[in-house]
Amino acid sequence: MTPQWLTAALSEAGLPRGGRVVDLKCERVGVEYGFTGVVVRVLPRYENVVGDGPGSLIAKLPMAETTNASGFRAVQERDAERMQRYYERAAREVRFYRQIGAAFAPRMYYADSDDANRRVVLLLEDVSSGRQGDVLRGCSINDAAHVVEVLAPFHARWWGASAPRRNFPRSHFDFHGRQERYAQRVEPFLARFGDALPADMIPVISELRFRLAAVAEALYDGPKSLIHADLHLDNMIFDPPADERSVVVFDWQTVSVGPPASDVALFVYDSLAVEDRRAAETMLIDSYMRLLSTHGARDYTVQQLRDDCGRALLLRLAGTIGWLTTVAGDDLTERERALQDAVLNNGRLVAALLDHDTLALLG
């Protein structure tokens, strides 16, 4: 990344308007969160700038190689098909910023992808001086309410027929193939982690071997919208300074057309401590539904949302079991190991599954 290149890239956003970048410094960020690829804060120095160029910005290079590779990247590097799928998701984020955007996403200065060389670069607003969300710590009920306040209008904007018809895939998968893969992982998972689980969870995990495809089909047969599809706290900055926004959400690689309950369930049930979630769940769900209706999406009921959240939690369980039985311990970064420990020990997912009586939902 050179001053000349950065000048040309920023010119697409109208910056630095008549001037140029004459020097820059880069500092790595996000290493402790195990980001795949390289993320750096860029500090440019300008000459002859009319107006203000950004004093700092974030450069995201998802395909860049790094010695601090996450376990996710380590698995990719051993599987060309996985690496290609990851590139396609990284390129999808470019399309999101160029074609869609969101008021609660970082401002984009530049974004482009190169299919031939599988390269992606994004230059984004630097909001990192805000309060970084953290999956391991969780968040407050007030923080969760702020996320719901921006999520519901976004879903309503792209609800149903308003969802993009191309460039953003319809979230789907081979339901029966995924059920077969899940069934193969249940016994290894229970052998390794079964003793750490409440007894009531074992029937849920076991029955899902026969019902995962039906659960997924029921969820994906419901209403669709544009969804983030990876809406967890590590992808959020709260209270950025000198900013009216209460939360900024980034990492839009998985944005797709799918069931809105996937976003709601992943965020609400994975971000709050169990007792906080039990105390605030009804308020958060009611707020989401009220805002959804206010912004024009009215063909959905609270009961449908609750049932879909239960189904989304079951898919989350299946995905978690797949992750825990696929990624090798030697590949994991320190944070990934902490996340692996927390996914069962903090009780959020397990409590949500039991509170929603998902065994009954499985029929």
C-alpha positions in Angstrom: 0.0 0.0 0.0 1.7 3.2 -1.2 0.8 6.9 -0.9 0.1 7.0 -4.7 -2.3 4.0 -4.6 -4.1 5.4 -1.5 -4.5 8.8 -3.3 -6.1 7.1 -6.2 -8.3 4.9 -4.1 -9.6 7.8 -1.9 -10.3 9.9 -5.0 -13.2 7.5 -5.7 -14.8 8.8 -2.5 -14.0 12.4 -3.4 -11.1 12.5 -1.0 -8.7 14.1 -0.5 -10.2 16.5 -3.1 -7.4 18.3 -4.9 -4.6 16.9 -2.7 -2.7 13.8 -2.3 -1.4 11.4 0.2 2.4 11.9 0.7 3.1 9.4 3.4 1.2 6.8 5.5 1.7 4.5 8.4 0.0 1.2 9.0 -0.6 -0.6 12.3 -2.1 -4.1 12.6 -5.4 -4.3 14.4 -7.8 -7.2 15.4 -5.1 -9.8 15.9 -6.5 -10.7 19.3 -9.9 -11.4 17.8 -8.5 -13.9 15.3 -9.7 -12.1 12.2 -9.0 -14.1 9.0 -6.6 -12.2 6.7 -5.1 -8.8 7.7 -6.8 -5.7 9.1 -4.7 -2.5 9.5 -5.3 1.0 10.6 -3.9 3.4 8.0 -2.7 6.8 9.1 -2.2 9.0 6.0 -0.4 12.4 5.7 -1.8 14.7 3.1 -0.6 17.6 1.0 -2.7 20.3 -0.7 -6.0 18.9 0.7 -9.1 21.0 0.2 -11.3 20.0 3.2 -10.5 17.1 5.4 -9.3 13.7 4.4 -9.8 10.9 6.9 -7.2 11.1 9.6 -7.3 7.3 9.9 -9.1 4.5 8.1 -9.3 0.8 8.2 -7.9 -1.4 5.4 -9.3 -4.9 5.3 -7.4 -7.4 3.3 -9.3 -10.7 3.9 -7.2 -12.8 1.5 -3.8 -11.7 2.8 -1.5 -14.3 4.2 -0.4 -13.9 7.8 1.7 -15.8 10.3 -1.0 -15.4 12.9 -3.6 -17.5 10.9 -6.8 -18.4 12.6 -8.0 -22.0 12.8 -10.6 -21.1 10.2 -7.8 -20.0 7.8 -5.7 -23.1 8.6 -8.6 -25.3 7.5 -9.0 -23.3 4.3 -5.4 -23.6 3.4 -5.7 -27.4 3.4 -8.9 -27.3 1.2 -8.9 -25.4 -2.1 -12.7 -25.5 -2.3 -13.1 -23.9 1.2 -10.6 -21.2 0.2 -12.6 -20.5 -2.9 -15.8 -20.2 -0.9 -14.1 -17.8 1.5 -12.9 -15.7 -1.4 -16.5 -15.5 -2.8 -17.7 -14.3 0.6 -15.0 -11.7 0.8 -16.0 -10.5 -2.7 -19.6 -10.4 -1.6 -18.7 -7.9 1.1 -17.3 -5.6 -1.6 -20.7 -5.8 -3.4 -22.5 -5.1 -0.1 -20.6 -1.8 0.4 -20.9 -0.8 -3.2 -24.5 -1.7 -3.8 -26.3 -1.9 -0.5 -24.7 -0.3 2.5 -26.4 0.5 5.8 -26.5 3.5 8.1 -25.1 1.3 10.9 -22.2 -0.1 8.8 -18.9 1.7 8.5 -18.6 4.3 5.7 -16.8 2.9 2.7 -14.0 4.9 1.0 -13.0 2.2 -1.5 -13.8 -1.5 -2.2 -12.8 -3.8 -5.0 -12.1 -7.5 -5.8 -10.0 -9.3 -8.3 -11.3 -12.7 -9.3 -8.3 -13.7 -11.3 -5.9 -13.3 -8.4 -8.4 -13.7 -5.6 -7.6 -10.4 -4.0 -10.0 -8.2 -2.0 -9.4 -4.8 -0.5 -11.7 -2.5 1.5 -11.0 0.9 2.9 -13.5 1.7 5.6 -14.3 4.3 8.2 -12.3 3.9 11.4 -14.7 3.6 14.3 -12.3 1.5 16.4 -12.0 4.2 19.1 -15.5 3.2 20.1 -16.2 0.3 22.5 -15.4 -3.0 20.9 -18.0 -5.7 21.4 -16.8 -9.0 22.8 -18.6 -12.4 22.5 -16.8 -13.7 25.5 -17.9 -10.8 27.8 -21.4 -10.4 26.3 -23.2 -7.1 26.4 -25.7 -5.2 28.5 -29.5 -5.2 27.9 -29.2 -1.6 26.8 -26.6 -2.5 24.2 -28.8 -5.3 22.9 -31.7 -2.9 22.6 -29.6 -0.6 20.4 -28.8 -3.4 18.1 -32.4 -4.4 17.8 -33.3 -0.8 17.0 -31.1 -0.8 13.9 -31.6 -4.4 12.9 -35.4 -4.3 12.5 -35.6 -1.4 10.1 -32.8 -2.9 8.0 -34.7 -6.2 7.8 -37.9 -4.3 7.0 -36.2 -2.4 4.2 -35.3 -5.6 2.4 -38.3 -7.7 3.4 -39.9 -10.1 1.0 -40.0 -8.9 -2.6 -37.7 -6.0 -1.8 -34.8 -8.4 -1.2 -32.0 -8.2 -3.8 -32.7 -10.6 -6.7 -29.1 -11.2 -7.6 -25.5 -10.7 -6.3 -26.5 -11.8 -2.8 -27.3 -15.5 -2.5 -30.4 -16.9 -1.1 -29.3 -18.6 2.1 -29.8 -22.2 1.7 -27.9 -25.5 1.9 -28.4 -29.1 1.1 -30.7 -29.8 4.0 -30.5 -33.6 3.8 -26.8 -33.6 3.2 -26.2 -31.4 6.2 -28.4 -33.7 8.3 -26.2 -36.6 7.3 -23.0 -34.8 8.1 -24.5 -33.7 11.5 -25.5 -37.3 12.3 -21.9 -38.5 11.7 -20.6 -35.9 14.2 -23.0 -36.5 17.1 -21.3 -39.5 18.7 -17.8 -38.0 18.5 -19.2 -34.8 20.0 -21.0 -36.5 22.8 -17.9 -38.6 23.6 -15.8 -35.5 23.9 -18.3 -33.0 25.4 -21.3 -35.0 26.6 -20.3 -34.9 30.3 -20.3 -31.1 30.3 -23.9 -30.9 29.1 -27.1 -30.9 31.1 -28.9 -34.3 30.8 -31.9 -32.5 29.1 -29.7 -31.6 26.1 -28.8 -35.1 25.1 -32.2 -35.9 23.7 -32.2 -32.6 21.7 -28.8 -33.4 20.2 -29.8 -37.0 19.4 -33.2 -36.2 17.9 -31.8 -33.5 15.7 -30.0 -36.3 13.8 -33.3 -37.2 12.3 -35.0 -33.8 12.1 -32.3 -31.3 11.1 -33.5 -31.2 7.5 -37.1 -30.6 8.5 -36.2 -27.9 10.9 -34.1 -26.1 8.2 -36.8 -26.4 5.6 -39.4 -24.9 8.0 -37.2 -22.0 8.8 -36.3 -21.2 5.2 -39.9 -21.6 4.0 -40.7 -18.5 6.1 -40.3 -14.8 5.3 -37.0 -13.7 3.8 -35.0 -10.5 4.0 -31.4 -9.4 3.6 -29.6 -10.6 6.7 -26.1 -10.1 8.1 -25.9 -13.9 9.0 -23.0 -13.5 11.3 -24.4 -11.0 13.8 -22.2 -11.5 16.9 -20.6 -9.0 19.3 -17.1 -9.3 17.9 -18.5 -7.7 14.7 -19.7 -4.6 16.5 -18.4 -1.3 17.9 -20.6 0.5 20.4 -20.7 4.3 21.0 -18.2 5.5 18.5 -17.1 9.0 19.6 -18.5 12.1 17.9 -21.1 9.9 16.3 -24.8 9.8 16.6 -24.9 6.0 16.0 -25.1 3.9 19.1 -23.6 0.8 17.3 -21.7 0.1 14.1 -21.8 -3.4 12.6 -19.0 -4.6 10.3 -17.8 -7.8 8.6 -20.6 -8.2 6.0 -19.0 -11.2 4.2 -22.0 -13.5 4.9 -24.7 -11.0 4.0 -27.4 -13.0 2.1 -31.2 -13.3 1.6 -32.5 -15.6 4.4 -34.7 -15.9 7.5 -34.5 -12.7 9.7 -34.9 -14.9 12.8 -31.3 -16.1 12.1 -30.0 -12.7 12.9 -32.3 -12.2 15.8 -31.6 -15.6 17.4 -27.8 -15.4 16.9 -27.6 -12.0 18.5 -30.1 -12.0 21.3 -29.4 -15.5 22.6 -25.6 -15.4 22.2 -24.9 -11.9 23.5 -26.6 -11.7 26.8 -25.9 -13.5 30.0 -28.6 -16.1 30.7 -30.4 -14.2 33.4 -30.2 -10.9 31.5 -31.6 -12.6 28.4 -34.5 -14.2 30.4 -35.3 -10.8 31.9 -35.1 -8.8 28.6 -36.1 -11.4 25.9 -39.8 -10.4 25.7 -39.0 -6.7 25.6 -36.4 -7.2 22.8 -38.6 -9.4 20.7 -41.6 -7.0 21.1 -39.4 -4.1 20.2 -38.1 -5.9 17.1 -41.7 -6.8 16.0 -43.0 -3.2 16.6 -40.2 -1.7 14.6 -40.6 -4.3 11.8 -44.2 -3.3 11.5 -43.6 0.4 11.7 -41.2 0.1 8.8 -43.6 -1.8 6.6 -43.1 -5.5 7.3 -46.4 -6.7 8.7 -46.9 -10.3 7.5 -45.1 -11.8 10.5 -46.3 -12.6 14.0 -44.6 -12.8 17.3 -45.3 -16.5 17.5 -43.8 -17.1 14.1 -40.7 -15.2 15.2 -40.4 -17.2 18.4 -40.8 -20.5 16.5 -38.3 -19.4 13.9 -35.8 -18.4 16.6 -36.1 -21.9 18.1 -35.4 -23.4 14.7 -32.5 -21.0 14.2 -31.1 -22.0 17.6 -31.2 -25.7 16.5 -29.3 -24.9 13.4 -26.9 -22.9 15.6 -26.5 -26.0 17.7 -25.8 -28.2 14.6 -23.2 -25.7 13.3 -21.5 -25.5 16.7 -21.2 -29.3 16.9 -19.8 -29.3 13.4 -17.3 -26.6 14.3 -16.2 -28.3 17.5 -15.6 -31.6 15.8 -14.0 -30.3 12.7 -11.4 -27.7 13.7 -8.3 -29.2 15.2 -7.1 -28.0 18.6 -3.6 -27.4 17.3 -5.0 -25.0 14.6 -6.9 -22.8 17.1 -5.7 -19.4 18.2 -5.9 -18.5 21.9 -9.1 -16.7 21.4 -10.6 -19.5 19.3 -9.8 -21.9 22.2 -11.6 -19.5 24.6 -14.6 -19.3 22.3 -14.6 -23.1 22.1 -14.7 -23.4 25.9 -17.3 -20.7 26.2 -19.8 -22.1 23.7 -20.8 -24.7 26.2 -19.6 -23.4 29.5 -21.2 -20.0 29.5 -24.6 -21.7 29.1 -26.1 -19.2 26.7 -26.9 -21.5 23.8 -27.8 -24.5 26.0 -30.1 -22.4 28.2 -31.8 -20.8 25.2 -32.4 -24.2 23.6 -34.0 -25.6 26.8 -36.0 -22.4 27.5 -37.5 -22.6 24.0 -38.4 -26.3 24.5 -36.7 -27.1 21.2 -37.2 -30.8 21.9 -41.0 -30.2 21.5 -40.3 -28.1 18.4 -38.5 -31.1 16.9 -41.8 -33.0 17.2 
